[in-house]
Amino acid sequence: MDPTGIEAGNVVRLRKRHPCGGDTWEVIRIGTDIGLCCQTCGRYVLLRRALFRQRLKAVLSPEGAPSPERSAR
């Protein structure tokens, strides 16, 4: 999956879990690196675009759209 369609504010799922146990991340920054914030513990990390592309599993909610958890209620 190519990260060119990714925008700040998207929630994504990565293939590897964070040590806190979370696997969902909010995209904070797009640039040379992709800035991500863990939705479980709040940790901020930077990934190179190539590494982000390899680890990206799914885009859960695009910017401005309701997340799946909110629409289920």
N, C-alpha and C positions, 0 to 999 in steps of 0.2 A: 504494500500500500504506500502510495506516495504522499508525503506530508504536505504537499503544496495546497491541499484542500483543508488543512488544519488551520484554525484561527484561534486567537486568544479567547479564552472563555469556554472552549470545548472541554468536555470530560471524556477521557480516553481510558482504555484498559490496556495494560502492558502484559507481555507474556510472563515475565518474572515478577514474583511478589516482592514487595518491599519488606525489609526485616520486621517491621511492625505488623505485618500480615495483610496490609492493604494492597490492592492491585488496581485501584482507580485513581486517576490523576487529573487535575485541572491544568490545562495549558495556560500559563501565565504570560509567556514571552515567546515571540517568534523572531528569529534572527539567524545569525550564524549557528547558534545553538538554540535548542528548544528548552525553555524553562518550564518546569513542572512542579506542582504542589500536591503532595500526597493528601488524599481526601480523608485518610484515617488519622494520621498524626500531625499533618501540617508541615512536614519537612519539605524544603525547596531544593530541587536538584536541577542541574543543567546536563542535557545530553546532546552530543553531536547529532546533526541531522541524519547521518548514515546509521548511527546506532539506534536512534529513535525509530527510523524506518524499519529496522530489523526487529525491534521489540514491540512495535505497535500491533495489537491484536484486534481492537475494535474501537470505533468512535461511538460512545454511548449517547451523548447529547450534543448536537451542534449549538452554537451560540444563539440564544434567543428562543430555543425550543424547550419545551418542558422535558425534564429528565424522566426516564421510565418509572422511577420510584414515585414521582409526583402524580403521574397520569394513572397509576394503578389505584390510587386512593379515591 
